Amino acid sequence: MQKLVLYAKDISSIMGICEKSSQKLIKKINQEYDLVENRFIAISIFAKYTNIDAEIIRNTVNQSNREYGNLCIRCPHQSQK
């Protein structure tokens, strides 16, 4: 099943930033496009904002989920939860 939206952990994986920075980026994108503030963003909008091909984003997220499950492996706070 293909994902349609990205959460902060997905953006962390794609961009190589921490989850807090990803949350701020989602908020910034929501403000830029006058969207309702959510905890997620559509892949198509994220692709447009970052100028990254949507198919590359989908492949990266799907590959990451297959290899590591739904854990954010880059975030040092993951082990504290």
C-alpha positions in Angstrom: 0.0 0.0 0.0 1.3 3.4 -1.0 1.4 6.2 1.6 -0.4 9.4 0.7 0.8 11.5 3.6 4.1 12.1 5.5 4.5 12.4 9.2 7.3 14.1 11.0 9.2 10.8 11.3 9.0 10.3 7.6 10.3 13.7 6.9 13.1 13.1 9.4 14.2 10.1 7.4 14.0 11.9 4.1 15.7 15.1 5.1 18.1 13.8 7.7 16.8 16.1 10.4 15.4 15.5 13.9 11.7 15.0 14.4 11.2 18.4 16.1 12.6 20.1 13.0 10.3 18.0 10.9 7.3 19.1 12.9 8.4 22.8 12.4 8.7 22.2 8.7 5.2 20.7 8.5 3.9 23.7 10.3 5.8 26.0 7.9 4.4 24.2 4.9 0.9 24.3 6.3 1.2 28.1 6.7 2.7 28.6 3.3 -0.2 26.8 1.6 -2.9 28.1 4.0 -3.7 24.5 5.1 -5.4 23.4 8.3 -2.6 22.6 10.7 -2.2 18.8 10.9 0.5 16.4 12.1 1.0 15.3 8.6 1.4 16.7 5.1 0.4 15.2 1.7 3.3 13.8 -0.3 2.4 15.9 -3.3 2.5 19.2 -1.3 5.8 18.2 0.4 7.3 17.4 -3.0 6.2 20.7 -4.4 7.5 22.7 -1.4 10.9 20.9 -1.4 11.2 20.5 -5.2 11.8 16.7 -4.7 10.1 14.3 -7.1 7.0 12.8 -5.4 8.0 9.3 -6.6 11.4 9.6 -5.0 9.7 10.5 -1.7 7.3 7.6 -2.0 10.1 5.1 -2.7 12.3 6.5 0.1 9.5 6.3 2.7 8.3 2.8 1.6 11.9 1.5 1.6 12.5 3.0 5.0 9.3 1.5 6.4 10.2 -2.0 5.0 13.7 -1.9 6.5 13.1 -0.4 9.9 9.4 -0.7 10.6 7.8 2.5 11.7 10.7 3.6 14.0 12.6 6.8 13.5 16.1 5.4 13.7 17.8 8.8 13.5 16.1 10.3 16.5 17.9 9.8 19.8 14.7 10.3 21.7 13.1 7.1 20.2 14.8 4.9 22.9 13.3 7.1 25.7 9.7 6.5 24.7 
